[in-house]
């Protein structure tokens, strides 16, 4: 797609799976890059032309191809000739993936945090977004409760003052699309106003980076909502860790999430509010996965559905 200009014209065109395997090996071995290119597909997408204004030093790119499906995208890690990562480009020609990329741009454009979006627009037959790189490593998976820095990070995503529940833009959008059972959960949230926040939508350990100076940043905002509801990301983080890292049952995950959200060390919500937030978070994640083409029969989807169906024993709603 965008082979580095220094590649030998007679280089062997490797199969995509083999090229991705070699790239993963390069990442595992260290920063010295192995340049892999497929000359047969050269020029099919003019990445260099798209990033020329913001990255005149762009030299070559390493590609990661997403899982096949309705939301498949290609992510290009952009390098200069000094073997430094200078940015990332996300591209897709599939409608759902293009919508995801546009969502990420919309949310990041409203936030005064990193990573910053650098360019967004049409590319070839699809949509592309360029974002700045953030040096760091993914935070460790499997740690609950969420560390204080994660709570601090989420506090930075408030973009507007609290409004009554029925005036909240996320609630208004949710009411147009949600199932009747999910709409009933909103009743527990109607006793006070709620701030408008940027919602990540997939707030998970693998989408959080810890920088060398010990700050945490969220990346991959493709499920983001520019005007979201507070605490949904926090509840989703707990559920993701509970399922993928700790292998908890839906009951255990639900009870823990409710306990944390209603505790003084957490947001200190009422018990009814905490239960509603956890259910809404599981439901939203479930719906995002349906949009991406995941079956309701898949184990993570079944698990999420059991989270919102659960009732805490011996505790009033």
Secondary structure, DSSP 8 states (H G I E B T S, - for coil): ----TTS-TT-----HHHHHHHHHHHHHH-SS------GGGTTSS-HHHHHTTT-TTEEEEEEEE--SSTT--EEEEEEETTS-EEEEEEEE-SHHHHHHHHHHHHHHHH-SSSS-EEEEEEETTEEEEEE-----EE--SS-SS--HHHHHHHHTTEEEEEE-GGG-HHHHHHHHHS-HHHHGGGGGGTTS-EEEEEE-S---GGGEEE-TTS-EEE---TT-EEEEETTHHHHHHHHHIIIIIS---HHHHHHHHHHHHTSTTTT---HHHHHHHHHHHHHHHHHHHHHTT--TTSHHHHHHHHHHH---TT---
